[in-house]
Amino acid sequence: MSNKKSASSLISDLKRKTRRSYSSEEKIRIIIEGIRGETTIAELCRKEGISQANYYKWSKDFMEAGKKRLSGDTMREANTSEVQELKTENGDLKELVAELSLEVRHMKKNFNGNE
């Protein structure tokens, strides 16, 4: 009985360690291929080596995320020009803080020296 348990646990561990993980780009590609309808979902899943349950879960998540994005529920990620503008503004603010710090230091020295 212990050999059976160890063999089944060994198989489970092996399956877990060799399980393929899919990137978001791969998931999107598979979902879009399924939406096109050129092949059945069952054939697509066999070809990609995934279960139909996985396909439908990914598809549901994909559609929900799209629905949220279109309704404006999620924050839009900044594009390159926005990031560059923020970096420039951040640099300007840092420079201003440095100038004001020097001015405060200078004023403190003058105030303490006049006493």
MOPAC internal coordinates of N, CA, C and O (Angstrom, degrees):
PM7 1SCF
backbone

  N    0.0000 0     0.00 0     0.00 0    0    0    0
  C    1.4466 1     0.00 0     0.00 0    1    0    0
  C    1.5269 1   110.64 1     0.00 0    2    1    0
  O    1.2310 1   119.49 1   140.87 1    3    2    1
  N    1.3438 1   118.58 1   -39.13 1    3    2    1
  C    1.4578 1   121.04 1  -179.98 1    5    3    2
  C    1.5338 1   110.84 1   -68.26 1    6    5    3
  O    1.2310 1   120.31 1   147.07 1    7    6    5
  N    1.3359 1   117.01 1   -32.93 1    7    6    5
  C    1.4640 1   119.87 1   176.43 1    9    7    6
  C    1.5229 1   110.88 1   -64.01 1   10    9    7
  O    1.2310 1   120.96 1   142.30 1   11   10    9
  N    1.3382 1   115.77 1   -37.70 1   11   10    9
  C    1.4577 1   120.22 1   179.76 1   13   11   10
  C    1.5291 1   110.47 1   -66.39 1   14   13   11
  O    1.2310 1   120.85 1   137.70 1   15   14   13
  N    1.3395 1   115.98 1   -42.30 1   15   14   13
  C    1.4650 1   119.83 1   178.78 1   17   15   14
  C    1.5249 1   110.59 1   -65.47 1   18   17   15
  O    1.2310 1   120.32 1   135.97 1   19   18   17
  N    1.2907 1   116.99 1   -44.03 1   19   18   17
  C    1.4598 1   119.00 1  -178.65 1   21   19   18
  C    1.5261 1   111.06 1   -67.18 1   22   21   19
  O    1.2310 1   120.13 1   144.20 1   23   22   21
  N    1.3147 1   117.37 1   -35.80 1   23   22   21
  C    1.4627 1   120.47 1   178.30 1   25   23   22
  C    1.5262 1   110.44 1   -67.34 1   26   25   23
  O    1.2310 1   120.53 1   136.10 1   27   26   25
  N    1.3281 1   116.59 1   -43.90 1   27   26   25
  C    1.4643 1   118.97 1  -179.81 1   29   27   26
  C    1.5315 1   111.02 1   -68.58 1   30   29   27
  O    1.2310 1   120.43 1   143.13 1   31   30   29
  N    1.3281 1   116.78 1   -36.87 1   31   30   29
  C    1.4706 1   118.34 1   177.48 1   33   31   30
  C    1.5263 1   110.54 1   -69.07 1   34   33   31
  O    1.2310 1   120.23 1   145.41 1   35   34   33
  N    1.3277 1   117.16 1   -34.59 1   35   34   33
  C    1.4553 1   121.18 1   176.62 1   37   35   34
  C    1.5261 1   110.30 1   -63.53 1   38   37   35
  O    1.2310 1   120.79 1   136.31 1   39   38   37
  N    1.3175 1   116.09 1   -43.69 1   39   38   37
  C    1.4647 1   120.62 1   178.88 1   41   39   38
  C    1.5279 1   110.32 1   -64.51 1   42   41   39
  O    1.2310 1   120.26 1   137.16 1   43   42   41
  N    1.3239 1   117.11 1   -42.84 1   43   42   41
  C    1.4672 1   120.88 1   178.33 1   45   43   42
  C    1.5224 1   111.10 1   -61.78 1   46   45   43
  O    1.2310 1   120.34 1   135.57 1   47   46   45
  N    1.3178 1   116.95 1   -44.43 1   47   46   45
  C    1.4620 1   120.79 1   178.24 1   49   47   46
  C    1.5267 1   111.28 1   -62.26 1   50   49   47
  O    1.2310 1   120.89 1   138.32 1   51   50   49
  N    1.3257 1   115.90 1   -41.68 1   51   50   49
  C    1.4547 1   120.76 1   179.74 1   53   51   50
  C    1.5234 1   110.81 1   -63.70 1   54   53   51
  O    1.2310 1   120.52 1   136.26 1   55   54   53
  N    1.3240 1   116.60 1   -43.74 1   55   54   53
  C    1.4705 1   120.37 1   178.36 1   57   55   54
  C    1.5198 1   110.56 1   -62.50 1   58   57   55
  O    1.2310 1   120.40 1   137.11 1   59   58   57
  N    1.3275 1   116.85 1   -42.89 1   59   58   57
  C    1.4545 1   121.59 1  -179.11 1   61   59   58
  C    1.5233 1   111.17 1   -62.93 1   62   61   59
  O    1.2310 1   120.46 1   138.53 1   63   62   61
  N    1.3214 1   116.73 1   -41.47 1   63   62   61
  C    1.4599 1   120.92 1  -177.35 1   65   63   62
  C    1.5238 1   112.74 1   -74.57 1   66   65   63
  O    1.2310 1   119.91 1   152.50 1   67   66   65
  N    1.3167 1   117.77 1   -27.50 1   67   66   65
  C    1.4626 1   120.85 1  -178.20 1   69   67   66
  C    1.5229 1   112.21 1   -98.44 1   70   69   67
  O    1.2310 1   119.89 1  -176.15 1   71   70   69
  N    1.3166 1   117.82 1     3.85 1   71   70   69
  C    1.4584 1   121.57 1   179.19 1   73   71   70
  C    1.5161 1   109.41 1   -64.46 1   74   73   71
  O    1.2310 1   120.92 1   -47.93 1   75   74   73
  N    1.3025 1   115.84 1   132.07 1   75   74   73
  C    1.4512 1   121.10 1  -178.72 1   77   75   74
  C    1.5245 1   109.88 1   -82.70 1   78   77   75
  O    1.2310 1   120.89 1   -41.55 1   79   78   77
  N    1.3192 1   115.90 1   138.45 1   79   78   77
  C    1.4553 1   119.70 1   174.12 1   81   79   78
  C    1.5283 1   107.63 1  -106.43 1   82   81   79
  O    1.2310 1   120.64 1   -37.50 1   83   82   81
  N    1.3026 1   116.37 1   142.50 1   83   82   81
  C    1.4519 1   122.46 1  -176.48 1   85   83   82
  C    1.5265 1   109.54 1  -109.23 1   86   85   83
  O    1.2310 1   120.87 1   -43.38 1   87   86   85
  N    1.3223 1   115.95 1   136.62 1   87   86   85
  C    1.4611 1   120.02 1   176.75 1   89   87   86
  C    1.5238 1   108.51 1   -74.90 1   90   89   87
  O    1.2310 1   120.81 1   -14.96 1   91   90   89
  N    1.3106 1   116.06 1   165.04 1   91   90   89
  C    1.4690 1   119.36 1   179.85 1   93   91   90
  C    1.5296 1   110.62 1   -62.98 1   94   93   91
  O    1.2310 1   119.76 1   145.46 1   95   94   93
  N    1.3300 1   118.07 1   -34.54 1   95   94   93
  C    1.4625 1   121.05 1   178.68 1   97   95   94
  C    1.5280 1   110.55 1   -64.77 1   98   97   95
  O    1.2310 1   120.35 1   139.45 1   99   98   97
  N    1.3415 1   116.94 1   -40.55 1   99   98   97
  C    1.4625 1   120.34 1   178.52 1  101   99   98
  C    1.5253 1   110.83 1   -65.99 1  102  101   99
  O    1.2310 1   120.63 1   138.31 1  103  102  101
  N    1.3172 1   116.41 1   -41.69 1  103  102  101
  C    1.4647 1   120.17 1   178.66 1  105  103  102
  C    1.5209 1   110.59 1   -61.39 1  106  105  103
  O    1.2310 1   120.53 1   134.81 1  107  106  105
  N    1.3275 1   116.59 1   -45.19 1  107  106  105
  C    1.4646 1   120.73 1   179.76 1  109  107  106
  C    1.5266 1   110.29 1   -61.96 1  110  109  107
  O    1.2310 1   120.32 1   136.83 1  111  110  109
  N    1.3185 1   116.99 1   -43.17 1  111  110  109
  C    1.4688 1   120.85 1   178.83 1  113  111  110
  C    1.5211 1   110.95 1   -58.93 1  114  113  111
  O    1.2310 1   120.68 1   135.26 1  115  114  113
  N    1.3287 1   116.30 1   -44.74 1  115  114  113
  C    1.4630 1   121.29 1  -178.97 1  117  115  114
  C    1.5239 1   109.87 1   -65.48 1  118  117  115
  O    1.2310 1   120.19 1   136.26 1  119  118  117
  N    1.3119 1   117.25 1   -43.74 1  119  118  117
  C    1.4700 1   121.06 1  -179.51 1  121  119  118
  C    1.5190 1   110.57 1   -62.73 1  122  121  119
  O    1.2310 1   120.22 1   134.21 1  123  122  121
  N    1.3190 1   117.18 1   -45.79 1  123  122  121
  C    1.4678 1   120.35 1  -179.40 1  125  123  122
  C    1.5199 1   110.66 1   -64.24 1  126  125  123
  O    1.2310 1   120.59 1   141.56 1  127  126  125
  N    1.3198 1   116.49 1   -38.44 1  127  126  125
  C    1.4625 1   119.96 1   176.45 1  129  127  126
  C    1.5249 1   110.54 1   -61.32 1  130  129  127
  O    1.2310 1   120.56 1   141.31 1  131  130  129
  N    1.3234 1   116.54 1   -38.69 1  131  130  129
  C    1.4591 1   120.30 1   177.38 1  133  131  130
  C    1.5135 1   112.29 1   -68.73 1  134  133  131
  O    1.2310 1   120.53 1   143.16 1  135  134  133
  N    1.3327 1   116.59 1   -36.84 1  135  134  133
  C    1.4613 1   120.92 1   179.59 1  137  135  134
  C    1.5292 1   110.73 1   -67.26 1  138  137  135
  O    1.2310 1   120.45 1   144.92 1  139  138  137
  N    1.3271 1   116.75 1   -35.08 1  139  138  137
  C    1.4682 1   120.10 1   178.92 1  141  139  138
  C    1.5292 1   111.35 1   -58.73 1  142  141  139
  O    1.2310 1   120.80 1   146.47 1  143  142  141
  N    1.3175 1   116.07 1   -33.53 1  143  142  141
  C    1.4541 1   120.02 1   176.66 1  145  143  142
  C    1.5146 1   115.46 1    77.13 1  146  145  143
  O    1.2310 1   120.05 1  -163.00 1  147  146  145
  N    1.3260 1   117.51 1    17.00 1  147  146  145
  C    1.4623 1   120.06 1   179.19 1  149  147  146
  C    1.5259 1   111.32 1   -69.15 1  150  149  147
  O    1.2310 1   120.48 1   149.73 1  151  150  149
  N    1.3186 1   116.70 1   -30.27 1  151  150  149
  C    1.4668 1   122.08 1   174.33 1  153  151  150
  C    1.5215 1   107.70 1  -129.92 1  154  153  151
  O    1.2310 1   120.71 1   -15.64 1  155  154  153
  N    1.3100 1   116.24 1   164.36 1  155  154  153
  C    1.4571 1   119.51 1   178.11 1  157  155  154
  C    1.5260 1   108.92 1   -72.90 1  158  157  155
  O    1.2310 1   121.10 1   -20.88 1  159  158  157
  N    1.3126 1   115.49 1   159.12 1  159  158  157
  C    1.4619 1   120.80 1   178.47 1  161  159  158
  C    1.5295 1   109.77 1   -61.72 1  162  161  159
  O    1.2310 1   120.46 1   140.88 1  163  162  161
  N    1.3253 1   116.73 1   -39.12 1  163  162  161
  C    1.4626 1   120.57 1   179.74 1  165  163  162
  C    1.5267 1   110.86 1   -61.26 1  166  165  163
  O    1.2310 1   120.23 1   135.50 1  167  166  165
  N    1.3381 1   117.17 1   -44.50 1  167  166  165
  C    1.4658 1   120.44 1   179.07 1  169  167  166
  C    1.5244 1   110.91 1   -65.17 1  170  169  167
  O    1.2310 1   120.79 1   136.78 1  171  170  169
  N    1.3191 1   116.09 1   -43.22 1  171  170  169
  C    1.4660 1   121.06 1   178.97 1  173  171  170
  C    1.5246 1   110.80 1   -59.45 1  174  173  171
  O    1.2310 1   120.64 1   133.99 1  175  174  173
  N    1.3309 1   116.39 1   -46.01 1  175  174  173
  C    1.4618 1   120.77 1  -179.33 1  177  175  174
  C    1.5219 1   111.44 1   -64.14 1  178  177  175
  O    1.2310 1   120.50 1   140.12 1  179  178  177
  N    1.3256 1   116.66 1   -39.88 1  179  178  177
  C    1.4795 1   119.53 1   176.99 1  181  179  178
  C    1.5182 1   110.00 1   -63.31 1  182  181  179
  O    1.2310 1   120.59 1   134.80 1  183  182  181
  N    1.3264 1   116.48 1   -45.20 1  183  182  181
  C    1.4642 1   121.05 1  -179.44 1  185  183  182
  C    1.5218 1   111.67 1   -61.17 1  186  185  183
  O    1.2310 1   120.29 1   139.11 1  187  186  185
  N    1.3332 1   117.06 1   -40.89 1  187  186  185
  C    1.4685 1   121.75 1  -177.37 1  189  187  186
  C    1.5260 1   112.95 1   -85.72 1  190  189  187
  O    1.2310 1   120.18 1   167.91 1  191  190  189
  N    1.3321 1   117.26 1   -12.09 1  191  190  189
  C    1.4609 1   120.48 1   179.25 1  193  191  190
  C    1.5144 1   113.80 1    75.85 1  194  193  191
  O    1.2310 1   120.49 1  -146.90 1  195  194  193
  N    1.3396 1   116.66 1    33.10 1  195  194  193
  C    1.4621 1   120.59 1   178.11 1  197  195  194
  C    1.5268 1   109.26 1  -122.96 1  198  197  195
  O    1.2310 1   121.16 1   -18.23 1  199  198  197
  N    1.3090 1   115.39 1   161.77 1  199  198  197
  C    1.4609 1   118.82 1   176.82 1  201  199  198
  C    1.5263 1   108.83 1   -82.86 1  202  201  199
  O    1.2310 1   121.05 1   -23.70 1  203  202  201
  N    1.3202 1   115.60 1   156.30 1  203  202  201
  C    1.4608 1   119.65 1   177.82 1  205  203  202
  C    1.5284 1   110.36 1   -63.69 1  206  205  203
  O    1.2310 1   120.57 1   146.55 1  207  206  205
  N    1.3265 1   116.51 1   -33.45 1  207  206  205
  C    1.4662 1   120.20 1   178.30 1  209  207  206
  C    1.5252 1   110.13 1   -60.57 1  210  209  207
  O    1.2310 1   120.55 1   138.44 1  211  210  209
  N    1.3395 1   116.55 1   -41.56 1  211  210  209
  C    1.4703 1   120.29 1   176.82 1  213  211  210
  C    1.5236 1   111.00 1   -62.07 1  214  213  211
  O    1.2310 1   120.80 1   134.40 1  215  214  213
  N    1.3330 1   116.08 1   -45.60 1  215  214  213
  C    1.4612 1   120.29 1   179.90 1  217  215  214
  C    1.5219 1   110.28 1   -57.03 1  218  217  215
  O    1.2310 1   120.17 1   130.82 1  219  218  217
  N    1.3176 1   117.28 1   -49.18 1  219  218  217
  C    1.4581 1   120.49 1  -176.59 1  221  219  218
  C    1.5349 1   112.04 1   -68.28 1  222  221  219
  O    1.2310 1   120.36 1   147.87 1  223  222  221
  N    1.3257 1   116.92 1   -32.13 1  223  222  221
  C    1.4743 1   119.99 1   175.84 1  225  223  222
  C    1.5219 1   109.90 1   -66.64 1  226  225  223
  O    1.2310 1   120.68 1   132.73 1  227  226  225
  N    1.3522 1   116.31 1   -47.27 1  227  226  225
  C    1.4565 1   120.26 1   178.32 1  229  227  226
  C    1.5251 1   110.58 1   -60.67 1  230  229  227
  O    1.2310 1   120.69 1   138.08 1  231  230  229
  N    1.3221 1   116.29 1   -41.92 1  231  230  229
  C    1.4559 1   121.14 1  -179.01 1  233  231  230
  C    1.5314 1   110.71 1   -63.05 1  234  233  231
  O    1.2310 1   120.61 1   136.66 1  235  234  233
  N    1.3246 1   116.44 1   -43.34 1  235  234  233
  C    1.4688 1   120.70 1   178.58 1  237  235  234
  C    1.5237 1   110.23 1   -62.86 1  238  237  235
  O    1.2310 1   120.08 1   133.75 1  239  238  237
  N    1.3414 1   117.45 1   -46.25 1  239  238  237
  C    1.4659 1   121.43 1   178.74 1  241  239  238
  C    1.5271 1   110.84 1   -60.48 1  242  241  239
  O    1.2310 1   120.65 1   138.61 1  243  242  241
  N    1.3275 1   116.37 1   -41.39 1  243  242  241
  C    1.4583 1   122.53 1  -179.81 1  245  243  242
  C    1.5265 1   110.60 1   -62.22 1  246  245  243
  O    1.2310 1   120.69 1   133.42 1  247  246  245
  N    1.3138 1   116.29 1   -46.58 1  247  246  245
  C    1.4697 1   121.00 1  -178.87 1  249  247  246
  C    1.5336 1   111.10 1   -67.65 1  250  249  247
  O    1.2310 1   120.17 1   139.75 1  251  250  249
  N    1.3247 1   117.29 1   -40.25 1  251  250  249
  C    1.4699 1   120.94 1   178.95 1  253  251  250
  C    1.5244 1   110.77 1   -63.88 1  254  253  251
  O    1.2310 1   120.48 1   137.03 1  255  254  253
  N    1.3342 1   116.69 1   -42.97 1  255  254  253
  C    1.4691 1   120.32 1   179.63 1  257  255  254
  C    1.5243 1   110.01 1   -64.13 1  258  257  255
  O    1.2310 1   120.39 1   139.31 1  259  258  257
  N    1.3309 1   116.87 1   -40.69 1  259  258  257
  C    1.4625 1   120.33 1   177.99 1  261  259  258
  C    1.5156 1   111.70 1   -64.42 1  262  261  259
  O    1.2310 1   120.80 1   138.76 1  263  262  261
  N    1.3217 1   116.07 1   -41.24 1  263  262  261
  C    1.4694 1   120.57 1   179.75 1  265  263  262
  C    1.5297 1   110.18 1   -63.61 1  266  265  263
  O    1.2310 1   120.48 1   136.06 1  267  266  265
  N    1.3320 1   116.68 1   -43.94 1  267  266  265
  C    1.4651 1   120.56 1   179.17 1  269  267  266
  C    1.5257 1   110.70 1   -63.36 1  270  269  267
  O    1.2310 1   120.77 1   136.88 1  271  270  269
  N    1.3164 1   116.13 1   -43.12 1  271  270  269
  C    1.4673 1   120.21 1  -178.18 1  273  271  270
  C    1.5176 1   110.70 1   -64.59 1  274  273  271
  O    1.2310 1   120.21 1   138.69 1  275  274  273
  N    1.3284 1   117.20 1   -41.31 1  275  274  273
  C    1.4581 1   120.23 1  -179.22 1  277  275  274
  C    1.5211 1   112.27 1   -69.90 1  278  277  275
  O    1.2310 1   120.45 1   150.74 1  279  278  277
  N    1.3292 1   116.74 1   -29.26 1  279  278  277
  C    1.4597 1   118.84 1   178.79 1  281  279  278
  C    1.5248 1   111.57 1   -86.20 1  282  281  279
  O    1.2310 1   119.95 1   176.33 1  283  282  281
  N    1.3296 1   117.71 1    -3.67 1  283  282  281
  C    1.4561 1   121.61 1   176.04 1  285  283  282
  C    1.5127 1   113.74 1    83.37 1  286  285  283
  O    1.2310 1   119.63 1  -161.79 1  287  286  285
  N    1.3302 1   118.31 1    18.21 1  287  286  285
  C    1.4631 1   121.22 1  -178.82 1  289  287  286
  C    1.5160 1   113.34 1   -74.75 1  290  289  287
  O    1.2310 1   119.77 1   155.38 1  291  290  289
  N    1.3049 1   118.05 1   -24.62 1  291  290  289
  C    1.4588 1   119.78 1  -176.24 1  293  291  290
  C    1.5182 1   110.04 1  -106.71 1  294  293  291
  O    1.2310 1   121.38 1   -25.95 1  295  294  293
  N    1.3065 1   114.96 1   154.05 1  295  294  293
  C    1.4597 1   119.96 1   178.22 1  297  295  294
  C    1.5213 1   108.77 1   -74.11 1  298  297  295
  O    1.2310 1   120.97 1   -42.06 1  299  298  297
  N    1.3000 1   115.74 1   137.94 1  299  298  297
  C    1.4522 1   120.82 1   178.05 1  301  299  298
  C    1.5237 1   108.22 1   -81.76 1  302  301  299
  O    1.2310 1   120.89 1   -41.12 1  303  302  301
  N    1.3038 1   115.90 1   138.88 1  303  302  301
  C    1.4586 1   118.72 1   178.45 1  305  303  302
  C    1.5162 1   109.19 1   -75.68 1  306  305  303
  O    1.2310 1   121.15 1   -34.27 1  307  306  305
  N    1.3133 1   115.41 1   145.73 1  307  306  305
  C    1.4575 1   120.56 1  -178.20 1  309  307  306
  C    1.5235 1   110.41 1   -68.67 1  310  309  307
  O    1.2310 1   121.08 1   -37.28 1  311  310  309
  N    1.3229 1   115.55 1   142.72 1  311  310  309
  C    1.4519 1   118.55 1   175.59 1  313  311  310
  C    1.5285 1   109.22 1   -89.95 1  314  313  311
  O    1.2310 1   120.71 1    -2.80 1  315  314  313
  N    1.2978 1   116.24 1   177.20 1  315  314  313
  C    1.4598 1   121.53 1  -172.85 1  317  315  314
  C    1.5271 1   112.43 1   -60.98 1  318  317  315
  O    1.2310 1   119.82 1   137.41 1  319  318  317
  N    1.3305 1   117.95 1   -42.59 1  319  318  317
  C    1.4668 1   119.33 1  -178.50 1  321  319  318
  C    1.5263 1   111.07 1   -66.72 1  322  321  319
  O    1.2310 1   120.15 1   142.62 1  323  322  321
  N    1.3324 1   117.33 1   -37.38 1  323  322  321
  C    1.4669 1   120.03 1   177.42 1  325  323  322
  C    1.5222 1   110.89 1   -64.70 1  326  325  323
  O    1.2310 1   120.62 1   138.67 1  327  326  325
  N    1.3146 1   116.42 1   -41.33 1  327  326  325
  C    1.4658 1   120.53 1   178.68 1  329  327  326
  C    1.5218 1   109.71 1   -62.93 1  330  329  327
  O    1.2310 1   120.09 1   137.19 1  331  330  329
  N    1.3238 1   117.44 1   -42.81 1  331  330  329
  C    1.4675 1   120.95 1   179.84 1  333  331  330
  C    1.5279 1   110.64 1   -63.59 1  334  333  331
  O    1.2310 1   120.22 1   138.63 1  335  334  333
  N    1.3382 1   117.18 1   -41.37 1  335  334  333
  C    1.4681 1   120.60 1   178.12 1  337  335  334
  C    1.5207 1   110.77 1   -62.25 1  338  337  335
  O    1.2310 1   120.56 1   137.66 1  339  338  337
  N    1.3312 1   116.54 1   -42.34 1  339  338  337
  C    1.4631 1   120.19 1   179.78 1  341  339  338
  C    1.5261 1   111.32 1   -65.95 1  342  341  339
  O    1.2310 1   120.35 1   141.81 1  343  342  341
  N    1.3247 1   116.94 1   -38.19 1  343  342  341
  C    1.4671 1   120.27 1   177.54 1  345  343  342
  C    1.5262 1   110.73 1   -64.19 1  346  345  343
  O    1.2310 1   120.62 1   138.43 1  347  346  345
  N    1.3145 1   116.41 1   -41.57 1  347  346  345
  C    1.4699 1   120.69 1   178.61 1  349  347  346
  C    1.5224 1   110.37 1   -63.82 1  350  349  347
  O    1.2310 1   120.68 1   133.46 1  351  350  349
  N    1.3285 1   116.30 1   -46.54 1  351  350  349
  C    1.4687 1   120.57 1   178.93 1  353  351  350
  C    1.5233 1   110.68 1   -61.60 1  354  353  351
  O    1.2310 1   120.43 1   138.78 1  355  354  353
  N    1.3339 1   116.79 1   -41.22 1  355  354  353
  C    1.4586 1   121.12 1   178.38 1  357  355  354
  C    1.5287 1   110.84 1   -61.32 1  358  357  355
  O    1.2310 1   120.24 1   137.15 1  359  358  357
  N    1.3180 1   117.14 1   -42.85 1  359  358  357
  C    1.4617 1   121.22 1   177.89 1  361  359  358
  C    1.5189 1   111.75 1   -62.36 1  362  361  359
  O    1.2310 1   120.85 1   136.90 1  363  362  361
  N    1.3462 1   115.98 1   -43.10 1  363  362  361
  C    1.4690 1   120.46 1   178.41 1  365  363  362
  C    1.5288 1   110.95 1   -61.83 1  366  365  363
  O    1.2310 1   120.66 1   136.81 1  367  366  365
  N    1.3202 1   116.34 1   -43.19 1  367  366  365
  C    1.4653 1   119.89 1  -179.86 1  369  367  366
  C    1.5271 1   111.68 1   -65.60 1  370  369  367
  O    1.2310 1   120.46 1   140.49 1  371  370  369
  N    1.3280 1   116.72 1   -39.51 1  371  370  369
  C    1.4672 1   119.99 1   177.19 1  373  371  370
  C    1.5268 1   110.67 1   -61.91 1  374  373  371
  O    1.2310 1   120.92 1   138.85 1  375  374  373
  N    1.3276 1   115.84 1   -41.15 1  375  374  373
  C    1.4654 1   120.51 1   179.14 1  377  375  374
  C    1.5301 1   110.15 1   -63.74 1  378  377  375
  O    1.2310 1   120.32 1   138.31 1  379  378  377
  N    1.3261 1   116.99 1   -41.69 1  379  378  377
  C    1.4608 1   121.71 1   178.84 1  381  379  378
  C    1.5308 1   110.53 1   -63.10 1  382  381  379
  O    1.2310 1   120.07 1   136.19 1  383  382  381
  N    1.3144 1   117.48 1   -43.81 1  383  382  381
  C    1.4650 1   121.48 1   178.56 1  385  383  382
  C    1.5245 1   110.12 1   -61.28 1  386  385  383
  O    1.2310 1   120.28 1   138.61 1  387  386  385
  N    1.3248 1   117.08 1   -41.39 1  387  386  385
  C    1.4653 1   120.34 1   179.14 1  389  387  386
  C    1.5225 1   111.10 1   -63.65 1  390  389  387
  O    1.2310 1   120.45 1   135.77 1  391  390  389
  N    1.3294 1   116.75 1   -44.23 1  391  390  389
  C    1.4638 1   120.47 1   179.29 1  393  391  390
  C    1.5285 1   111.08 1   -62.67 1  394  393  391
  O    1.2310 1   120.49 1   135.36 1  395  394  393
  N    1.3348 1   116.66 1   -44.64 1  395  394  393
  C    1.4640 1   119.84 1   179.83 1  397  395  394
  C    1.5192 1   111.51 1   -65.83 1  398  397  395
  O    1.2310 1   119.86 1   143.92 1  399  398  397
  N    1.3120 1   117.88 1   -36.08 1  399  398  397
  C    1.4639 1   121.17 1   177.89 1  401  399  398
  C    1.5247 1   110.68 1   -63.74 1  402  401  399
  O    1.2310 1   120.94 1   137.12 1  403  402  401
  N    1.3403 1   115.82 1   -42.88 1  403  402  401
  C    1.4698 1   119.52 1   177.60 1  405  403  402
  C    1.5219 1   111.24 1   -63.93 1  406  405  403
  O    1.2310 1   120.68 1   139.78 1  407  406  405
  N    1.3324 1   116.31 1   -40.22 1  407  406  405
  C    1.4636 1   120.60 1   179.28 1  409  407  406
  C    1.5339 1   111.08 1   -64.27 1  410  409  407
  O    1.2310 1   120.38 1   137.92 1  411  410  409
  N    1.3381 1   116.89 1   -42.08 1  411  410  409
  C    1.4646 1   120.96 1   178.40 1  413  411  410
  C    1.5233 1   109.80 1   -63.90 1  414  413  411
  O    1.2310 1   120.01 1   136.41 1  415  414  413
  N    1.3150 1   117.58 1   -43.59 1  415  414  413
  C    1.4689 1   121.79 1   178.96 1  417  415  414
  C    1.5296 1   110.02 1   -60.64 1  418  417  415
  O    1.2310 1   120.80 1   135.48 1  419  418  417
  N    1.3235 1   116.07 1   -44.52 1  419  418  417
  C    1.4646 1   121.04 1   179.45 1  421  419  418
  C    1.5336 1   110.65 1   -62.36 1  422  421  419
  O    1.2310 1   120.19 1   137.35 1  423  422  421
  N    1.3316 1   117.24 1   -42.65 1  423  422  421
  C    1.4664 1   121.04 1  -179.76 1  425  423  422
  C    1.5319 1   111.08 1   -66.48 1  426  425  423
  O    1.2310 1   120.11 1   142.55 1  427  426  425
  N    1.3181 1   117.39 1   -37.45 1  427  426  425
  C    1.4660 1   120.82 1   178.58 1  429  427  426
  C    1.5285 1   110.30 1   -65.00 1  430  429  427
  O    1.2310 1   120.24 1   138.09 1  431  430  429
  N    1.3374 1   117.14 1   -41.91 1  431  430  429
  C    1.4643 1   120.37 1   179.07 1  433  431  430
  C    1.5311 1   110.47 1   -62.95 1  434  433  431
  O    1.2310 1   120.47 1   136.14 1  435  434  433
  N    1.3274 1   116.71 1   -43.86 1  435  434  433
  C    1.4719 1   120.28 1   179.55 1  437  435  434
  C    1.5111 1   111.07 1   -65.39 1  438  437  435
  O    1.2310 1   119.90 1   139.94 1  439  438  437
  N    1.3266 1   117.79 1   -40.06 1  439  438  437
  C    1.4704 1   121.18 1  -178.61 1  441  439  438
  C    1.5148 1   110.34 1   -67.01 1  442  441  439
  O    1.2310 1   120.00 1   135.32 1  443  442  441
  N    1.3360 1   117.60 1   -44.68 1  443  442  441
  C    1.4580 1   121.58 1   179.57 1  445  443  442
  C    1.5181 1   112.26 1   -69.32 1  446  445  443
  O    1.2310 1   119.55 1   149.81 1  447  446  445
  N    1.3024 1   118.47 1   -30.19 1  447  446  445
  C    1.4596 1   122.39 1  -179.62 1  449  447  446
  C    1.5124 1   112.51 1   -75.07 1  450  449  447
  O    1.2310 1   119.44 1   155.23 1  451  450  449
  N    1.3356 1   118.67 1   -24.77 1  451  450  449
  C    1.4786 1   122.90 1  -176.51 1  453  451  450
  C    1.5027 1   112.60 1   -85.80 1  454  453  451
  O    1.2310 1   119.00 1   172.18 1  455  454  453
  N    1.3249 1   119.51 1    -7.82 1  455  454  453
  C    1.4695 1   121.53 1  -176.30 1  457  455  454
  C    1.5000 1   112.47 1   -72.88 1  458  457  455
  O    1.2310 1   120.10 1   180.00 1  459  458  457

